[in-house]
Amino acid sequence: PMPYYISEKGDTIYTAYDTEPTFKAGIDSLISYVFNRLDYPAAWEDSCKTGVIEMAMLIRSNESIEVINTLDFNHLDLDFQWEALRLANKMNGMWKPATFDGKAVSATIPLRVVFKSDTPGCASANSIFDRCMILADEGSTLLNAEKPEEAIKKWSEALTLQPDNCELLYYRGTTLLNQNRKEDACKDFTHIKSVMGITWFEDLRRLVCGW
């Protein structure tokens, strides 16, 4: 297979490379930058909405960037997606592109941002979200240790706290599918569709659910 594909916009995007795109100032600086520069939408500060937005960032060979896809796992709002995009666009020129055969090439990299309100009344919602993320990580660790049933239990516990967390639903659904529990997997996949309106894995969902 070729080490790249051509996007609908005509970009040559590499999927195989010798070195991946990197933030010039280092990973610690990237974490600090995201933490300090991401703005919670002012109109929603009292809503206590929490969640993750993941963006697929195209880092071009000339160091320019473009967000080519976003996943709002917690169905926050367009205002939250806008703030995530605004943060990403501020990073123009801050990334070193990927390399292939000794030359700079264009490639994508995921960037995740977390929204939590600093409003004092949102402390409980933030605590619940943090607990969900801990359980999600514990589930992933168990899955990597080839303990899928225990992983499913962790994600199910997290989903009692945040029933509409589409990332957790996807983790659990795909693991259920791998355990040949297609009906249960279909429930999780369909729940994602009901929350987000569309899934990023619609072909798989239709194959599993039959519609």
C-alpha positions in Angstrom: 0.0 0.0 0.0 1.0 3.6 -0.6 2.3 5.5 2.5 -0.2 8.3 1.9 -3.7 9.1 0.5 -5.1 12.0 -1.3 -7.8 13.9 0.6 -10.9 15.4 -1.0 -9.2 18.8 -0.9 -6.2 17.4 -2.8 -3.8 17.2 0.2 -1.3 14.3 0.2 -1.6 13.0 3.8 0.9 10.4 4.9 -0.3 7.5 7.1 3.2 6.0 7.4 6.2 8.1 8.4 9.6 7.9 10.0 8.8 10.6 12.6 5.4 11.8 13.7 4.4 15.5 14.0 5.6 17.0 17.2 5.0 20.2 19.1 8.2 22.2 18.8 8.3 23.2 22.5 7.8 19.6 23.7 4.9 17.6 25.1 4.9 19.3 28.5 4.6 22.7 26.9 1.7 21.4 24.7 -0.2 20.2 27.8 0.4 23.5 29.5 -0.6 25.5 26.4 -3.9 23.6 26.0 -4.6 23.9 29.8 -4.0 27.6 29.9 -5.2 28.8 26.5 -8.5 26.8 26.2 -11.4 29.1 27.0 -14.7 27.7 28.5 -17.6 29.4 26.6 -18.7 32.3 28.8 -22.4 31.7 28.0 -22.2 28.2 29.4 -20.2 28.7 32.6 -23.1 28.0 34.8 -24.2 24.9 32.8 -21.4 22.8 34.4 -21.0 20.9 31.1 -18.0 18.7 31.0 -16.5 16.7 28.2 -13.9 15.9 25.6 -13.6 17.2 22.1 -11.0 15.4 19.9 -9.7 17.0 16.7 -7.8 15.5 13.8 -5.2 18.1 13.1 -3.5 18.1 9.7 0.1 19.3 10.1 1.3 20.2 6.7 4.9 19.9 5.5 5.1 23.8 5.5 4.1 23.8 9.2 0.7 25.2 8.6 -2.2 23.4 10.3 -5.9 22.7 9.6 -8.5 20.8 11.7 -10.1 18.3 9.4 -12.4 16.6 11.8 -13.9 17.0 15.3 -15.6 14.5 17.6 -17.7 16.0 20.4 -17.9 12.9 22.5 -20.1 14.5 25.2 -22.4 16.4 22.8 -21.4 19.7 24.4 -22.4 22.4 21.9 -21.2 24.3 18.8 -19.8 27.0 21.1 -17.5 24.4 22.7 -16.4 23.1 19.3 -15.7 26.7 18.2 -13.4 27.2 21.2 -11.6 24.0 20.5 -11.0 25.0 16.9 -9.9 28.5 18.0 -7.3 27.0 20.3 -6.0 24.7 17.5 -5.7 27.5 15.0 -3.6 29.5 17.5 -1.0 26.7 17.1 -0.2 27.5 13.5 3.6 27.3 13.0 4.1 25.6 16.4 4.4 22.1 15.1 7.2 20.2 13.4 5.8 18.2 10.5 6.2 14.4 10.1 9.1 13.1 8.0 9.3 10.3 5.4 12.5 9.3 3.6 14.2 12.4 5.0 11.7 15.0 3.9 8.9 16.8 5.6 5.4 15.5 4.8 1.9 16.3 5.8 0.2 14.0 8.4 -2.6 14.1 10.9 -2.4 13.9 14.7 -5.2 13.8 17.3 -5.5 16.6 19.8 -7.9 16.2 22.7 -9.2 19.1 24.8 -11.2 18.8 28.1 -13.8 21.3 29.1 -14.6 21.9 32.8 -16.1 25.0 34.2 -14.3 26.9 37.0 -17.6 28.1 38.5 -17.7 27.0 42.2 -21.1 25.4 41.7 -19.7 23.0 39.1 -17.3 21.3 41.5 -19.6 18.2 41.7 -20.0 17.9 37.9 -16.2 18.2 37.5 -15.7 15.5 40.2 -18.0 13.1 38.4 -16.3 13.7 35.1 -12.9 13.1 36.6 -14.1 9.8 38.2 -15.4 8.8 34.7 -12.0 9.4 33.2 -10.3 7.4 35.9 -12.6 4.5 35.3 -12.1 4.8 31.5 -8.4 4.6 31.9 -8.7 1.6 34.3 -10.9 -0.1 31.7 -8.3 0.5 28.9 -5.6 -0.9 31.1 -7.6 -4.0 31.8 -8.4 -4.5 28.1 -4.7 -4.2 27.3 -4.1 -6.9 30.0 -6.5 -9.1 28.0 -9.3 -8.8 30.7 -12.2 -7.6 28.5 -15.0 -8.6 30.9 -13.4 -6.6 33.7 -12.8 -3.7 31.3 -16.5 -3.7 30.4 -17.4 -3.5 34.1 -15.3 -0.4 34.5 -16.8 1.3 31.5 -20.3 0.3 32.7 -19.6 1.9 36.1 -18.4 5.1 34.4 -21.5 5.1 32.2 -23.8 5.1 35.3 -22.2 8.5 36.0 -22.3 9.8 32.4 -24.8 7.8 30.4 -24.3 9.8 27.2 -20.5 9.7 27.1 -20.1 8.5 23.5 -16.4 7.7 23.9 -17.1 5.3 26.8 -20.0 3.8 24.8 -17.7 3.2 21.9 -15.1 1.5 24.1 -17.6 -0.8 25.6 -19.5 -1.4 22.4 -16.4 -2.5 20.4 -15.3 -4.7 23.3 -18.7 -6.3 23.5 -18.5 -6.8 19.7 -15.2 -8.6 20.1 -16.8 -10.8 22.7 -19.4 -11.7 20.1 -22.2 -9.9 22.1 -23.6 -8.2 19.0 -26.9 -7.3 20.5 -25.4 -5.5 23.4 -22.8 -3.8 21.1 -25.6 -2.6 18.9 -27.3 -0.9 21.9 -24.2 1.1 22.6 -23.6 2.0 19.0 -27.2 3.1 18.5 -27.1 5.1 21.7 -24.1 7.0 20.2 -26.1 7.7 17.1 -29.1 9.0 19.2 -26.8 11.4 21.1 -24.6 12.6 18.2 -27.0 12.3 15.3 -24.4 10.4 13.3 -21.5 8.1 14.2 -17.9 8.2 13.0 -18.2 4.4 12.4 -21.6 4.3 10.7 -20.6 1.4 8.3 -19.7 -0.8 11.3 -22.8 0.2 13.2 -25.0 -0.8 10.3 -23.2 -4.1 9.8 -23.6 -4.9 13.5 -27.2 -3.7 13.9 -28.5 -4.7 10.5 -30.0 -1.2 9.7 
